[in-house]
């Protein structure tokens, strides 16, 4: 599904250059559940941004479903990303002026989907994640765990093949964090490819494969032992 070949990303600040990713080689098969770990500043979030077509590499190849998208324009990347990649962030990124239903429906706004089908999809996703009773509430009226459920619903409502999660439990207590991890496992079990960045070794151990980064390089790429 995804293939990186000698992928590098360098950030420049004046005359100082920082190599965030250094010649990464990586294959991710459809249906995998990959956890990306490593210390702060090792390149985890940069790698996730590149996988999600939110950023472009400075060198190397990125093959997304058989197409080398490295060097594509922002417009082409936006078109490819829409409906095919879902994102979950640590900070939820919900819009306070919109209620729960509207926040989730926003993910379908530019898909060309008829209004009736959009509403049915949103309602079904809210029911699936157990938050349909909060459809009319604003984000500030929800607990952290409920807000993350809304964010997951928004990420999934378009039916993406790839779900990217950047520290999805970082702002949650342990109970709500465990709840989100159960949801991610269930989503993966239904066939969605999941790539998650995490600082938690316990959460990383729940994935089927772990990628450990250090100074922009892959130092460990290992399948998890079967439970």
C-alpha positions as semicolon CSV with decimal commas, in nm:
position;residue;x (nm);y (nm);z (nm)
1;X;0,000;0,000;0,000
2;X;0,276;0,246;0,103
3;X;0,643;0,233;0,013
4;X;0,922;0,476;0,103
5;X;1,254;0,457;-0,080
6;X;1,551;0,654;0,059
7;X;1,310;0,922;0,179
8;X;1,467;1,229;0,342
9;X;1,332;1,552;0,488
10;X;1,550;1,849;0,585
11;X;1,434;2,166;0,759
12;X;1,632;2,488;0,718
13;X;1,639;2,781;0,962
14;X;1,874;3,040;0,820
15;X;2,207;2,868;0,765
16;X;2,121;2,582;0,999
17;X;1,984;2,264;0,847
18;X;1,822;1,988;1,048
19;X;1,772;1,644;0,898
20;X;1,436;1,524;1,030
21;X;1,437;1,201;0,827
22;X;1,745;1,042;0,676
23;X;1,701;0,798;0,386
24;X;1,403;0,608;0,526
25;X;1,308;0,280;0,358
26;X;0,971;0,140;0,461
27;X;0,693;-0,081;0,328
28;X;0,346;-0,078;0,485
29;X;0,100;-0,340;0,366
30;X;-0,275;-0,287;0,348
31;X;-0,438;-0,389;0,677
32;X;-0,126;-0,345;0,893
33;X;-0,124;-0,175;1,232
34;X;0,210;0,004;1,268
35;X;0,326;0,193;1,577
36;X;0,602;0,453;1,532
37;X;0,804;0,519;1,847
38;X;1,117;0,701;1,957
39;X;1,230;1,001;2,163
40;X;1,104;1,355;2,103
41;X;1,262;1,508;1,795
42;X;1,346;1,176;1,629
43;X;1,122;1,239;1,325
44;X;0,802;1,054;1,421
45;X;0,556;1,333;1,345
46;X;0,749;1,433;1,031
47;X;0,718;1,078;0,902
48;X;0,345;1,076;0,977
49;X;0,301;1,407;0,792
50;X;0,479;1,268;0,489
51;X;0,273;0,947;0,496
52;X;-0,043;1,159;0,515
53;X;0,061;1,377;0,218
54;X;0,061;1,685;0,443
55;X;0,428;1,749;0,363
56;X;0,662;1,660;0,080
57;X;1,005;1,494;0,101
58;X;1,324;1,667;-0,009
59;X;1,454;1,351;-0,173
60;X;1,358;0,990;-0,227
61;X;1,036;0,824;-0,338
62;X;0,696;0,781;-0,177
63;X;0,475;0,524;-0,345
64;X;0,110;0,555;-0,241
65;X;-0,110;0,277;-0,378
66;X;0,121;0,226;-0,674
67;X;0,192;0,591;-0,755
68;X;0,514;0,777;-0,673
69;X;0,368;1,096;-0,526
70;X;0,698;1,259;-0,428
71;X;0,709;1,595;-0,601
72;X;0,336;1,616;-0,669
73;X;0,171;1,956;-0,641
74;X;-0,032;2,047;-0,333
75;X;-0,351;2,038;-0,540
76;X;-0,283;1,684;-0,660
77;X;-0,192;1,570;-0,309
78;X;-0,513;1,722;-0,171
79;X;-0,717;1,538;-0,430
80;X;-0,543;1,207;-0,355
81;X;-0,571;1,250;0,022
82;X;-0,942;1,339;0,029
83;X;-1,152;1,047;0,148
84;X;-0,858;0,804;0,142
85;X;-0,663;0,914;0,449
86;X;-0,808;0,986;0,793
87;X;-0,623;1,178;1,065
88;X;-0,649;1,168;1,444
89;X;-0,452;1,423;1,646
90;X;-0,358;1,456;2,010
91;X;-0,533;1,793;2,036
92;X;-0,863;1,668;1,879
93;X;-0,882;1,974;1,646
94;X;-1,259;2,006;1,680
95;X;-1,433;2,331;1,588
96;X;-1,609;2,479;1,892
97;X;-1,862;2,675;1,683
98;X;-1,993;2,347;1,538
99;X;-2,175;2,073;1,724
100;X;-2,065;1,710;1,721
101;X;-2,273;1,616;1,416
102;X;-2,145;1,916;1,219
103;X;-1,782;1,849;1,315
104;X;-1,805;1,497;1,176
105;X;-2,002;1,601;0,868
106;X;-1,729;1,853;0,783
107;X;-1,508;1,565;0,667
108;X;-1,759;1,493;0,388
109;X;-1,814;1,851;0,277
110;X;-1,591;1,839;-0,032
111;X;-1,660;1,481;-0,139
112;X;-1,958;1,565;-0,358
113;X;-2,174;1,328;-0,154
114;X;-2,547;1,415;-0,153
115;X;-2,672;1,574;0,168
116;X;-2,903;1,288;0,263
117;X;-2,625;1,031;0,228
118;X;-2,386;1,257;0,424
119;X;-2,629;1,283;0,714
120;X;-2,695;0,909;0,714
121;X;-2,322;0,835;0,716
122;X;-2,257;1,074;1,004
123;X;-2,544;0,934;1,209
124;X;-2,426;0,577;1,152
125;X;-2,069;0,663;1,253
126;X;-2,180;0,844;1,568
127;X;-2,390;0,543;1,664
128;X;-2,101;0,306;1,593
129;X;-1,873;0,502;1,828
130;X;-2,138;0,542;2,095
131;X;-2,172;0,921;2,082
132;X;-2,494;0,971;1,886
133;X;-2,659;1,102;2,205
134;X;-2,408;1,389;2,199
135;X;-2,476;1,489;1,838
136;X;-2,610;1,833;1,930
137;X;-2,340;1,918;2,187
138;X;-2,044;2,148;2,133
139;X;-1,690;2,012;2,191
140;X;-1,650;2,206;2,518
141;X;-1,951;2,019;2,659
142;X;-1,777;1,682;2,615
143;X;-1,516;1,495;2,816
144;X;-1,173;1,442;2,665
145;X;-1,258;1,084;2,581
146;X;-1,580;1,189;2,408
147;X;-1,397;1,458;2,210
148;X;-1,147;1,201;2,087
149;X;-1,434;0,973;1,984
150;X;-1,575;1,261;1,778
151;X;-1,232;1,313;1,622
152;X;-1,214;0,942;1,537
153;X;-1,565;0,955;1,388
154;X;-1,460;1,250;1,172
155;X;-1,149;1,062;1,058
156;X;-1,346;0,749;0,966
157;X;-1,673;0,882;0,823
158;X;-1,542;0,899;0,465
159;X;-1,427;0,536;0,483
160;X;-1,051;0,592;0,442
161;X;-0,818;0,303;0,365
162;X;-0,545;0,460;0,583
163;X;-0,585;0,602;0,935
164;X;-0,298;0,809;1,078
165;X;-0,297;0,880;1,452
166;X;-0,051;1,125;1,611
167;X;-0,033;1,060;1,988
168;X;-0,410;0,991;1,999
169;X;-0,406;0,925;2,376
170;X;-0,168;1,205;2,470
171;X;-0,433;1,434;2,621
172;X;-0,637;1,157;2,786
173;X;-0,629;0,986;3,122
174;X;-0,539;0,617;3,127
175;X;-0,900;0,492;3,120
176;X;-0,998;0,704;2,819
177;X;-0,662;0,628;2,656
178;X;-0,727;0,256;2,684
179;X;-1,072;0,311;2,535
180;X;-0,921;0,484;2,231
181;X;-0,669;0,202;2,189
182;X;-0,953;-0,051;2,187
183;X;-1,123;0,151;1,913
184;X;-0,805;0,159;1,704
185;X;-0,767;-0,218;1,732
186;X;-1,130;-0,266;1,628
187;X;-1,088;-0,028;1,333
188;X;-0,780;-0,219;1,220
189;X;-0,958;-0,552;1,262
190;X;-1,221;-0,427;1,014
191;X;-0,948;-0,383;0,752
192;X;-0,830;-0,022;0,787
193;X;-0,454;0,029;0,778
194;X;-0,351;0,212;1,097
195;X;-0,026;0,400;1,155
196;X;0,010;0,548;1,504
197;X;0,278;0,767;1,658
198;X;0,310;0,709;2,032
199;X;0,546;0,762;2,325
200;X;0,381;0,477;2,514
201;X;0,558;0,143;2,493
202;X;0,243;-0,026;2,626
203;X;0,031;0,122;2,348
204;X;0,296;0,046;2,085
205;X;0,290;-0,317;2,196
206;X;-0,075;-0,340;2,091
207;X;0,015;-0,281;1,726
208;X;0,114;-0,568;1,498
209;X;0,446;-0,401;1,410
210;X;0,672;-0,141;1,570
211;X;0,903;0,107;1,400
212;X;1,154;0,279;1,627
213;X;1,322;0,599;1,509
214;X;1,634;0,771;1,636
215;X;1,785;1,088;1,485
216;X;1,572;1,051;1,174
217;X;1,674;0,691;1,106
218;X;1,498;0,358;1,153
219;X;1,678;0,163;1,426
220;X;1,417;-0,110;1,485
221;X;1,148;-0,247;1,253
222;X;0,991;-0,548;1,418
223;X;0,675;-0,753;1,411
224;X;0,508;-0,797;1,748
225;X;0,496;-1,146;1,892
226;X;0,150;-1,298;1,870
227;X;-0,043;-1,276;2,195
